[in-house]
Amino acid sequence: MSILGTRVLRTEDPKFLTTGGVYTEDVVDERLGGAYHVTFVRSPIAHARITSVDVSAALEAPGVVAVITGADLAELPAIPPAAAGLINPAMEQRLLATDKVRYVGDAVAAVVTEHPYQGEDAVELVQVDYDPLPAVLGYDPEDSSLLFEAAGTNVGGYWGDPSQLKADLFDGCEVVVSHTIVNQRVAPAPMETRAAAAVWADNGRLTAWIPNQGAQGTKAEMATRLGVEASQIRIITPDVGGAFGAKFGADPEHVVVAWIARHLGRPARWTETRYENLIAMTHGRAQQHTVTIGGSRDGNVQAYRLEIVQDAGAYPRIGAVLPMLTILMTTGPYDIPKAEAIAKVVVTNTTPIGAYRGAGRPEATAALERAIDLFATEIGVDPADVRRKNLLAPFTEPHRTAFGALYDTGDYVVALDKALAAADYPALRKEQAERRASGSVRQLGIGVASYVEITGMGDGEGTPPEENATVEVHPDGTATILTGTSPHGQGHATAWAMLASDELGIPVEKITLKWGDTDLIPEGGGTGGSRSLQQGGAAVQQAAQELVEVAKQRAAAELEASAADLVFDKTRSAFNVAGDPEASVPLTQLAENERLVIRTVFSQPGATFPFGTHVAVTEVDTETGKVTLQRVITVDDAGVVLNPLLAEGQRHGGIGQGAAQAFLEEVVYDADGNPLTASFADYPIVSATEVPSYELADMATPTSYNPLGAKGIGEAGSIGSTPAVQNSVIDAVAHLGVRHIDMPVSSRRVWEAIRAARQEHGPRAGSEHS
Amino acid sequence: MTRIELTVNDEKRSDDVEPRLLLVHYLRDVLGLRAANVGCDTTSCGACTVLLDGKSVKSCTVLAVQAAGHEVVTAEGLSSGGQLHPVQAAFRQEHGLQCGFCTPGMVMAAVGLLSENPHPTEEQVRTGLEGNLCRCTGYHNIVRAVLAAADASSGGGDQPGRNPASAEVTA
């Protein structure tokens, strides 16, 4: 019986549970002996000119070896904005700020010390004089204060042409509803902060240990920033303590640490504090949406417009590109005859925006699912019915949307109905009606969100997504897999071993996975965008199959038989002549004669589109606004599941993070651009007490794009749960006249919305409604 | 420098330390016990949780000198003879860990919780682990693991002690 589809426990776990993972800060390596420690001096002001940097006092402090400023790095090229063709090219970043600082946390200098505690002391002694400038904040920043004078504007650029929006888009609609919604800025906050350890060998070659999501991409970016050949760099990926999209590539700090190691001729290490992590690691989301939705009174959605403003933060990084994905997924799982979307990218004096679990797609879903609910409330039709009426019919041949997305397979109505059934939706609505009728202080809210998302995208137009894998069988009966993916919690060591085991008949625990060392694995796309299983896993399976074919030829020679007469007996991991089990040769023997190793590349026709529906149930105290998340019920169809244990774990984690955005988490700045959420004491990161156990219903519609039938599952949870939870809270108080509350739908916001609605509709609006 | 003597994972230790050295840094940098991690600056995340005289504490908020004369147990000292402690085994069985960074601290917090309350309800588990943050699991399987460990320990006595028989460490 195949091991595929079974709940194999993780082979990674014993180490993590006992001695712990070996994260970058834990790395003990003789090459790093005597390493200096780097501590960054960061701007305490959101927007200012740097008038002087005086390092003399710091240099006198105990243990200080050097203090590096932007002037020292003048030889290194500036970092251009992401999507330089579309984003104003003047919006570039220096590795250390030189003329200006543009957000609280912008690195100005780096103190190098013998020991880490000395660095903490010495950064206080670096005297930076700032000439403060007005902070630029919000989604409609004026140009009276410019982040980049050379750009002449705080608008980075546009995705789509605002002048092309159609004035008549909503002609013929009986009902049109519009609302401006904020998809707030949140912190990825992986439990392991950023870190680096770097050393240059005598031959001028850099070895750097960096927590990342794809060592090959980190190497490429490091090479560009340092201005050295990529061949001169080796990135090693230790265990990585979570990433959530925020550990791709090489950040400026990583590059500075590597530069310092070369400059001083000694290895250098850096581990950021949580304070630094919350102000200087990229944030996520930060989009404002103006949604307009129109349709008929009986619930047919006929037109939809999504106008996005992306706050890219101080420097346009990947966050400036993510609106492209939001636009791509504008109409989600629905059949909407007319739709259009555009995005404006602005820069502000805040932490740069990067990818965060879902990266552009949760924003599309949140906007659309809020719009659907606004429309349903306006016409007085159950929001689940409005969804059912407008979801695309099932399809098995790819479906092209008006925005160019090519959905591979989908069965959206079934996903909706399964989720509603698992939640017992009619019973929930009945209980809600009873509570409304009784005027209970504790009102029940039911939120529904249907979604489709995109996983495993390629690099761009015409580039099929692909990944490589190498499988080797050793004479001792073990096997090694090299992968271009980069696990940081997903369980690839177990999952990829399952795939190889299934082909080779070698037990999972005898198969070792290696990743993230660019000398060993020069190419690879890393792990992100929920791509790993469908491409990296498929490559492992393909490599193992090719290995068996190669081995078969060798076995034929060994057994002096025709390859066509050989069968592979997986129970013994050996070939034998059909009908003659005695005439056999095991893979181990073939490996002894000659290395038995195959490298292959799996190429996928395109991205895949997982889908599902989430239902959230919340209780809202109408006197205090307190929100209690009671249930989250989800259907997440990501095709065929390789290991349900791992897939469920991915769903749980996504659901938790998505729900946290809906009602808890937000990065907050004051009017001067000072971050108010720069520690875990202030940033309301979700804890075990704020979420329930999740209820998962299964559905698996295979994709034909890979032999596993698998789509991505890493981000789906965070895409469906956010709008489901938000919708549920608003639904709980909708009968009081509340139509919308921005995320996070915190107690205060709910209380204020109830109060505002009561002032508008009268104090007894609620009890009269039901 | 101050001389401290203490017991860590059943071994007597004696070291000269800076008075301001945190217990977590003593464990990690002086003793090389790196299971406990530093995940925040504010005693919020619990990644550094260890047992001090049997009670779970955040070792980022204890000075090494304060641990002098006391007994410290870390995740490294929980398992023995290649056997996972029942709480560790339950975390594996229930897939209560992903990236692993919070895991040693989470496990120690769970051991501390179960020693105080051997049969917690789900709500008590959630409240008991409120000071330990995990960004990967959504807490679902962590809660399952702690409840499963409580169930498992009820068969062989209520004390989730140091070295009971359990699942093998290897796969």
Boltz contact constraints between the chains, C-beta under 6 A:
constraints:
  - contact:
      token1: [A, 9]
      token2: [B, 92]
      max_distance: 6.0
  - contact:
      token1: [A, 11]
      token2: [B, 171]
      max_distance: 6.0
  - contact:
      token1: [A, 13]
      token2: [B, 92]
      max_distance: 6.0
  - contact:
      token1: [A, 14]
      token2: [B, 169]
      max_distance: 6.0
  - contact:
      token1: [A, 16]
      token2: [B, 97]
      max_distance: 6.0
  - contact:
      token1: [A, 16]
      token2: [B, 100]
      max_distance: 6.0
  - contact:
      token1: [A, 16]
      token2: [B, 103]
      max_distance: 6.0
  - contact:
      token1: [A, 17]
      token2: [B, 88]
      max_distance: 6.0
  - contact:
      token1: [A, 17]
      token2: [B, 91]
      max_distance: 6.0
  - contact:
      token1: [A, 18]
      token2: [B, 79]
      max_distance: 6.0
  - contact:
      token1: [A, 19]
      token2: [B, 35]
      max_distance: 6.0
  - contact:
      token1: [A, 19]
      token2: [B, 76]
      max_distance: 6.0
  - contact:
      token1: [A, 20]
      token2: [B, 34]
      max_distance: 6.0
  - contact:
      token1: [A, 20]
      token2: [B, 35]
      max_distance: 6.0
  - contact:
      token1: [A, 20]
      token2: [B, 104]
      max_distance: 6.0
  - contact:
      token1: [A, 21]
      token2: [B, 100]
      max_distance: 6.0
  - contact:
      token1: [A, 26]
      token2: [B, 34]
      max_distance: 6.0
  - contact:
      token1: [A, 190]
      token2: [B, 135]
      max_distance: 6.0
  - contact:
      token1: [A, 191]
      token2: [B, 39]
      max_distance: 6.0
  - contact:
      token1: [A, 191]
      token2: [B, 101]
      max_distance: 6.0
  - contact:
      token1: [A, 191]
      token2: [B, 102]
      max_distance: 6.0
  - contact:
      token1: [A, 191]
      token2: [B, 135]
      max_distance: 6.0
  - contact:
      token1: [A, 192]
      token2: [B, 101]
      max_distance: 6.0
  - contact:
      token1: [A, 241]
      token2: [B, 99]
      max_distance: 6.0
  - contact:
      token1: [A, 241]
      token2: [B, 101]
      max_distance: 6.0
  - contact:
      token1: [A, 242]
      token2: [B, 99]
      max_distance: 6.0
  - contact:
      token1: [A, 242]
      token2: [B, 135]
      max_distance: 6.0
  - contact:
      token1: [A, 242]
      token2: [B, 136]
      max_distance: 6.0
  - contact:
      token1: [A, 273]
      token2: [B, 41]
      max_distance: 6.0
  - contact:
      token1: [A, 274]
      token2: [B, 40]
      max_distance: 6.0
  - contact:
      token1: [A, 274]
      token2: [B, 41]
      max_distance: 6.0
  - contact:
      token1: [A, 275]
      token2: [B, 41]
      max_distance: 6.0
  - contact:
      token1: [A, 488]
      token2: [B, 99]
      max_distance: 6.0
  - contact:
      token1: [A, 489]
      token2: [B, 98]
      max_distance: 6.0
  - contact:
      token1: [A, 489]
      token2: [B, 99]
      max_distance: 6.0
  - contact:
      token1: [A, 489]
      token2: [B, 136]
      max_distance: 6.0
  - contact:
      token1: [A, 509]
      token2: [B, 171]
      max_distance: 6.0
  - contact:
      token1: [A, 645]
      token2: [B, 95]
      max_distance: 6.0
  - contact:
      token1: [A, 649]
      token2: [B, 95]
      max_distance: 6.0
  - contact:
      token1: [A, 649]
      token2: [B, 98]
      max_distance: 6.0
  - contact:
      token1: [A, 652]
      token2: [B, 137]
      max_distance: 6.0
  - contact:
      token1: [A, 652]
      token2: [B, 138]
      max_distance: 6.0
  - contact:
      token1: [A, 652]
      token2: [B, 140]
      max_distance: 6.0
  - contact:
      token1: [A, 653]
      token2: [B, 136]
      max_distance: 6.0
  - contact:
      token1: [A, 653]
      token2: [B, 137]
      max_distance: 6.0
  - contact:
      token1: [A, 653]
      token2: [B, 138]
      max_distance: 6.0
  - contact:
      token1: [A, 655]
      token2: [B, 138]
      max_distance: 6.0
  - contact:
      token1: [A, 656]
      token2: [B, 138]
      max_distance: 6.0
  - contact:
      token1: [A, 679]
      token2: [B, 42]
      max_distance: 6.0
  - contact:
      token1: [A, 680]
      token2: [B, 40]
      max_distance: 6.0
  - contact:
      token1: [A, 680]
      token2: [B, 42]
      max_distance: 6.0
  - contact:
      token1: [A, 680]
      token2: [B, 44]
      max_distance: 6.0
  - contact:
      token1: [A, 680]
      token2: [B, 45]
      max_distance: 6.0
  - contact:
      token1: [A, 681]
      token2: [B, 42]
      max_distance: 6.0
  - contact:
      token1: [A, 681]
      token2: [B, 44]
      max_distance: 6.0
  - contact:
      token1: [A, 685]
      token2: [B, 133]
      max_distance: 6.0
  - contact:
      token1: [A, 687]
      token2: [B, 130]
      max_distance: 6.0
  - contact:
      token1: [A, 688]
      token2: [B, 126]
      max_distance: 6.0
  - contact:
      token1: [A, 688]
      token2: [B, 129]
      max_distance: 6.0
  - contact:
      token1: [A, 688]
      token2: [B, 130]
      max_distance: 6.0
  - contact:
      token1: [A, 688]
      token2: [B, 139]
      max_distance: 6.0
  - contact:
      token1: [A, 689]
      token2: [B, 126]
      max_distance: 6.0
  - contact:
      token1: [A, 689]
      token2: [B, 127]
      max_distance: 6.0
  - contact:
      token1: [A, 689]
      token2: [B, 130]
      max_distance: 6.0
  - contact:
      token1: [A, 693]
      token2: [B, 140]
      max_distance: 6.0
  - contact:
      token1: [A, 694]
      token2: [B, 140]
      max_distance: 6.0
